[in-house]
């Protein structure tokens, strides 16, 4: 009786290990399609690290300061603190260490790991967030000592992006970025890696070494990544066509800048576009485009884009390339900078670097020095204006300085403007419509089958007419030689 009972208990344990283990692994790897509002991913069989989400968890911030690493010397954890707050974590304490190079096993030294364990226990912290990017083995080694979930900077940004992704396109992109991050870390994420076929006495054809669960997980992730890339490629192709068509019909302007610089606030002020705006990092991830009426017959299509951040994970930049199409193909980029921020200069350099990385380096850029309404002193403003003479100081919230922005965009649309008299065939309704809608008409007359327009027109508009195949004659030889196109 005892023997049979022991055998039955052992058999039940085997079934739990076999079927429960397989189910938990596959469920963990299959991220939802699309992912939920707060990304969760089981990462430890023992249950110590069940989720990447940090909402409402007590957190301790850690940074190893290395030579040549970009950080604020006065407050190295300022941006990580903002990221943690945006994700919903409650920062309880912080830990810094100066190092010449990372420790191979734990990135920070053994003594600091022990000190970190003490802080975790003292504050009853549920998560430790590193400013540095850690390897899977380093995360595992630290978690083993401190008995607490450990996230690095990239994981934290992924968690924020997952919570902010609202559109179908952005949710696809977030899921792909999550899988790109997860795939090389599978070996360290799971402890249940025994072979799953050969050990089970399930009949003929199942004997042998079997297949490791790790290989199954990798195949699942690779398959899903391929599906996502195909879908994102389809979305990107459709968006590229939409952007190209819009650029053909309209002058397009893209708002770019560091996250929380005030882009969405400016977008709403200029267009009544009702874009979500909040004092948080990555408040919006999707691109919103609206017509902006400049007055005097001029109008442009204005696009609000996702904000940038220092050390943005490269797989996120790659995944969100479709969202950034608006910036890449805009005729003009308005770079919005929070000039009142303590680290405005480093943020400006980050934005310029990211724009170059995504290929938005051909079109002209106009720097807007935002939030002058809360600027304590004008020293920083004067520095930026000295280095960027064309920069304009504005307040997106109060509307101060926006008339200068409108005038600068008009100049970009038209180029240098002159008055001239054009003769167009009455049957050419397209050219007449262009002049009526996009230029300032000073006088108009009609003679037989010809329409005579006296207009104020920019040289770029004139070239746009010619490149579109419009046929007209300039009747002002003193201003420009007669030219028929």
N, C-alpha and C positions, 0 to 999 in steps of 0.2 A: 504493500500500500504506500509506504513512504517512498519507495523507488519510483512507482508510477506517478505519484504526486510531484516528485522532483523533476521527472522527465517532462510532465505536462507544463510545469512552471517554466522550465528551460525552453520548451517549444514556444510558449506564449511570448517569452522575452525575445526569441529569435524573430518571430513574426512582427513584433513591434519595431525591432531594429531595422528589419528588412523593408517592410512596407512604409512605416512611418518615416524612416530616413529618406527613402526615395521621394516620397511626397513632399517632405519639407524642403528638400533641395530644389526640386523643380519649381515649386511654388515660389521660392525665394528668388530664383533667377528670372522668372517671367515677370518683368515689370508690367504694370497694367497698360492697356492700349486704349487711349493714351493714359499717362500716369495720373494718379489722383492729385488733389490739390496740395497735399503734403507728402512728399516722397518717403516711403518706408521700405526698408530692405533688411530681411533677417540676415545677420552676418555671423552669429555665433551659436553653435548648437547648445551651448550651456546656458544661453539666454542672457549673457551679460551685455551684449551689444546688439539689440534687436532692431534698432532703427537709426537712420541717419537724421531724422527729424530732431530739432532741438527746441521746439516750441515749449515755453514755460518750464524749461529745465534749468537748474542751477548749473552755471558754467564757470570754468576756470580757464583763462587765456594764457597761452604760453608762447614765447618766441625765443629762438636762438639767433642772436645777432651775429652775422658772419661778415667778414671783410668784403667790401664791394657790394653788399646787399643794399637795395634801395629802401630806406625807411626814414621816418622822421626822428632825428636825434633827440628831440625833446619829449616825444610821446610815440614810441615805436609801435604801440598797439592801438593807436587811435582809429585806424580804418577797420581793423579786426573787431574792435569794440562796436563800431557802427554796424558791421555786418552781423555780428551776434545779436545785437539789439533788433535789427531788421528781421532776423530769423525767429525772434520771439524768446531768445534765451535771457536768463537773468544772470549777469556777470557778477560773481561773488568775489573773485580775487584774480590776481595776475602774477605771472612769473617770468622773469627775463634771465637770460644767460648770454654772456659774451664768449664766443668760441672762435678759434682759428679755422676749424673745419668740423663738420658734423660727426658725432659718434656713430660708428657703423651700426650698432645694435639698437640704440634708442634715440639717436639724433642729439639729445641732450645727455649730459654726463650721468653716471650712476647716482651720484649724490643728489643731483637735481631731481632725478626720478623719485628718489626716496622723499625728498622735500615735497614734491608734487603729490605723492601718496598721502602725506600728512595733511596737505591743504584739502584734498578731496574728502578725507575723513572728517576734518574739522568743519567744513561747510556742507557736508552731505551732498556733494556735487554729483550730478548724473552724467555730465559730459565735460570733457577737456578738449579745448579747441586750440590747435597749433596754427600759428602764423605761417609756418613753413609747410611745404609739401613733404609728406612722409611716405616711405615705402610700406607695403603691406606687412613685411616682417617687423619693421620698426613699430608700427601701430600695435601689432600683436604682442611684442615684447613689453611695451609700455602698459598695455591693458592688463597683462598678466601680473604686473607689480602693483598697479594702482587700483585694480578691480573696478574699473569705470570705463565707459565708452570714450573713445578717442576719435576725433575728427581732425582732418587737416583743412587748410584754407579752401582747397578745391572742392572738397565734399560740402563744406558750408555754403559755398556759392551755388553749388548744384541744388542744395536744399532750398535756398531762397528762390532760385529760378523755377523750381518745381512748384512752389507756392504761388508764384506770380504768373505762371503760364495760363492764359485763359483761352486763347484762340487755338484752333486745331493745328495750325502750322507751328506755333510756339511749343505746344505740348509734344508734338513729334520731335522737334529739335531738342527739347529737354531730355526726352527719353533716350534719344541717340547719344547725347552727351553723357548721360548716366551710364549707359552700357559701354561707351568708349572708356570711361573711367574704371568701370567694374572689371572688364574682361581680363586685363593683365594682373588683377588682384585676386582672381578666383582661388588660386592655390592657398593663399593665406587667409581667405575669408571663411573657408569651410574646414572643419576638423573631421567631418564624416566622408572620407575618401576611399573606403574599402571598395573592392570589386563587387559589382552588384548582380552578376549573373552566375558565375561559376560555383559559388558556395551554397546555393539553394538547391535542395534535392527535389526538383520539380519535374523530373522526367527526362526522356531521351532528347538529346540535342541541346541541353543546357549545361552540360559538364564542360569544364575547361577554365582558363584563367578569368574569363569574363571581361568586363569593361569597367574602368574606374569611373566613379561618379563625376570626377573632375572633367573627364573627357565628354561626358554627357552634358554637363553644365556648359562647357565651352561651345559645344555644337548648338545648344539652344540659344546661347547669346549670339553666336555668329549668324544663325538663321534670322533671328529678330533684327540684328543690325542690318543685314542685307535687305529685309523687308522695309525697314525705316528709310534706308538710303534711297531705295527705289521710289518710295512715296514722297520723300522730301525733294528728290530730283524732279518728280512730276510737278510738285507744288512750285519749285523754283523756276522751272521752265515756263509755267503759266504766269508766274509773277514777273518774270523777265519780259514776257510779251506785253503784259499790262503796263509795265514801267516804260518800255520802249514806245508804245503807242501814246502814252501820256506825254512823254518827252517830245514826241513829234508834234503834238497839238498844243502843248503848253510849255512855258518856261517853268522849270521845277527847282524848288529850293528845299534843301534838307537841313533839319535841325540836328546837330550832333554835339556831343559834349560828355563830360564826366557825369556819372550817375548822381542824381540829386542836385544838378546845377541849375535847374529851373526850366528845362526844355518844355515840359508839358504845360507848365504855367504860362510860358510865353506863347505856346501853340494855342491855348485856350483864349488868351488875350487877343491874339491876332485874328483868329478864325471862328470863335465860338464853337470849337470842335468838340468840347466836352470830353477831352482826354482825361483819364484818371491822373490826378496829381496829388502827391503827398510828400511829407518831409521824411522820406525813407529811401534807402538805396534800392535800385531796380524796381521802382514803383510800377513801371510799365515795361513789358517785354515785346509787345506787338507794335507794328508800325501803323500809324494812322495818318491818312492823307486827306486834306481838305483844300478847297479853293480859298485863296486869300485875295480879297479885292483891295487893290492899292489905291483906287480912285483914279479919276481922269481916264477911264477906259482901260487901265492896266490891271492885270490879275495874274497870279501865279498859283501853282499847286504846291502847297507847303506840307512837308512830311515830318512827323515826329518819330524818332528812332530810339532804339534801346540805348541806355547809357553805358559808358565804358567804366572800367575800374582797373587799378594797377594790378599787374600780374593776373589778368583774366586768363583762366585755363585755356590752352590752345584748342582743345577739342570743343570747347564752348564757342570760340570764335568760328571754327570750321562749321559747327552745326548751325549757327545762327547767320550764316552767310546769306541765306535767302532773305532773312529779315533786314539785313544790311544792304540789300540791293538798292533801296531808295537812296542811301548815301553814296553808293558807288556810281550811280548813273544820274545824280542830280546835276543841274547846270551850275548851281552855286551852293556852297555849304556855309551855313551860319554856325560857327563854333561858339556855343554858349558856355561861358566860364563863370563860376561863382567866385567873383573877385574878393568877396568878403571872407572866404574860407582861409583858414590858417595855412593850408598847403596848396594854395591856388596855383603856384608856379609848377609844382610837380604834377598836379592834375592836368595842367595845360600840356606838359611834355608827354604825358601818357596818352592824351587824346590824339596828339599829332602822330605819335608812334603807331597807335592802333589804326588810324586812318591810312597810314602808309602800308600797314600789314594787310589790310583788306582790299587794297588796290584803289582806294579813293584818293588818289594823289595827282589827278590830272586837272580837276576843276578848280576854279578860284575859291578861296576861303575868306570869309569875313568874320573877324573876332568880335564877339559881343561880350562886354564886361558887365555881367549881370549882378543884381542885388546891391546896387550902389545905395539903395535906401537904408540898408543896415550896415553900411561901411563905417567903421569907427574913425578912420583917418584916410587921407587921400594918397599916402605915400605909395602903397602898392598899386593904386590906380595909375599914378604917374609913371611908375616903372614899366607897366605893361604898355602904356600909350607911347612911351619913348621907344621901346623895342618894336612896337607894332603901330606905326603912325596912323594906319587906317582903322584901328580899333575904335569901337563906339561904346560909350558907357550908357547903360540902360537899367531900368528896373521893370522886369516882366510883370511884377505884382501891381505896381502903381501906374505903369504906362509911360514913365519918364524916359525920354530919348527915343521912343519908337518912331517918331516922325523922321529922325535921321536914318533909321534903318530902312524905312520905306523909300527915301530918296536914294540911298545907296543901291537898293535893289532895282529901282527904276534905271539908274545909271548902268547897272549890269545888264538889264534887259535891252536897253536901247543903244548903249554905247554913246559916242558923241552925237548930239542931235543938231539937225539943221533944218531950215525951211526950204521947201522946193515945191514946184508945180509938176504934177504927174498927169499924163494923158493915158486913159485906159479905155479899152473897148467896152461898150455898154453890156455886151454879152458876157464879159468876164466877171460874173458875179462873185467868184471866190476871191479875186484880188480886191474888188470893191468892198467886200465884207471884211477882209483883213484890214484895209485902211480905216473903215468905219469903226471897227472894234478895237484896234490896237494902236492907232495913231491919233494925234490931235488934229482934227479937221479945222483949218482956218477959213477955207472958202471952197465952194463947189459950184460948178457950172456944167451945163449939158449942151453939146453942139453935135447935131445930127446923131451919129452912132458912137460918139466919144463922150466920156465923162472926164471933166477937168477938175482935179483936186489940188488945192493949195494945202499942204500938210506940214506939220512938224514931225519929223521922222528920224529915228536913230539909224546909224550906219549898219548896225546888226540887223535891224528890221528890214532894211533895204536889201541886205544880202540874203536874208531869209526868203524874201519875195523872189529874188532871182534864182535861188537854189530850188524853189518850188516850181519853177518854170513859168512864172507870171510874165505876161507880155505888157510892157508899158514904155512910155517915152518920157524922159525928163525934159521939161521945157525951159529950164533955167541954165543956159550955157554959162552965165557969169558965175553960178554957184558950183556947177558940175557939168562937164561936157555932156552933150546929148548922148543918151545911151538907150538902146532898145534891147530888151531881153526877150 
